[in-house]
């Protein structure tokens, strides 16, 4: 199994040429099988494959709890995740290629099938910005090689779990799988991300029960429409002192001073 990075030589030009060596984020294909049937092949960083497989099934609505999982096996080369369930499984007929990095996949229309969230979670803008300061640590893949997305599950003053991958949607699946394995309840928590929030990412966060979804990057038009309909607070462009709220700003106390 890899470490998530591979060292390569590179040449740096700053008025003159110098040769260096540095880590580059690793990318490969990971195929998920369920009960012996191939479900999907995903371009991803080949670490935490168990979390990726389990989280993908959960966020696609194909399983609900770890109680359904009988066994998980990762191939020696790390490229295949075999998941065995305690019940019969049929591969969905419909597959949609999403806008995710490398072409993500989903098996349903991302814009339907979610009950609006009524969770009263509330956080100040300053608390949210502070959480992003702690999202990528000094020992992270991002710190070692850049070129990677990060997702985190948090409460108001603490990050509970973090996942990294070249695919921004894969991060959320790995995060969900990690929470399943660790017994962390995702409902009512904040979902933090570094990449663009597209429709399939918004749906994954909604399936996790996260009433606030925030990113350092931008949302898409469909994700904003979905967040408005599903009572999710969608936040973009989170920086050290600024952010933008695209839906349901009341959870960030924006209306307290009459400005929103």
Secondary structure, 3 states (H helix, E strand, C coil): CCCCEEEEEEEEECCCEEEEEEEEECCEEEEEEECCEEEEEEEECCCCHHHHHHHHHHHCCCCCCHHHEEEEEECCCCCEEEEEECCCCCCCCCCEECCCCCCCEECCCCCCCCCCCCCCCCCCHHHHHHHHHCCCCCCCHHHHHCCCEEEEEEECCEEEEEEEECCHHHHHHHHHHHHHHHCCCCCCCEEEECCCECHHHHHHHHHCCCCEEEECCCECHHHHHHHHHCCCEEEECCCCCCCEEEECHHHHCHHHHCCC
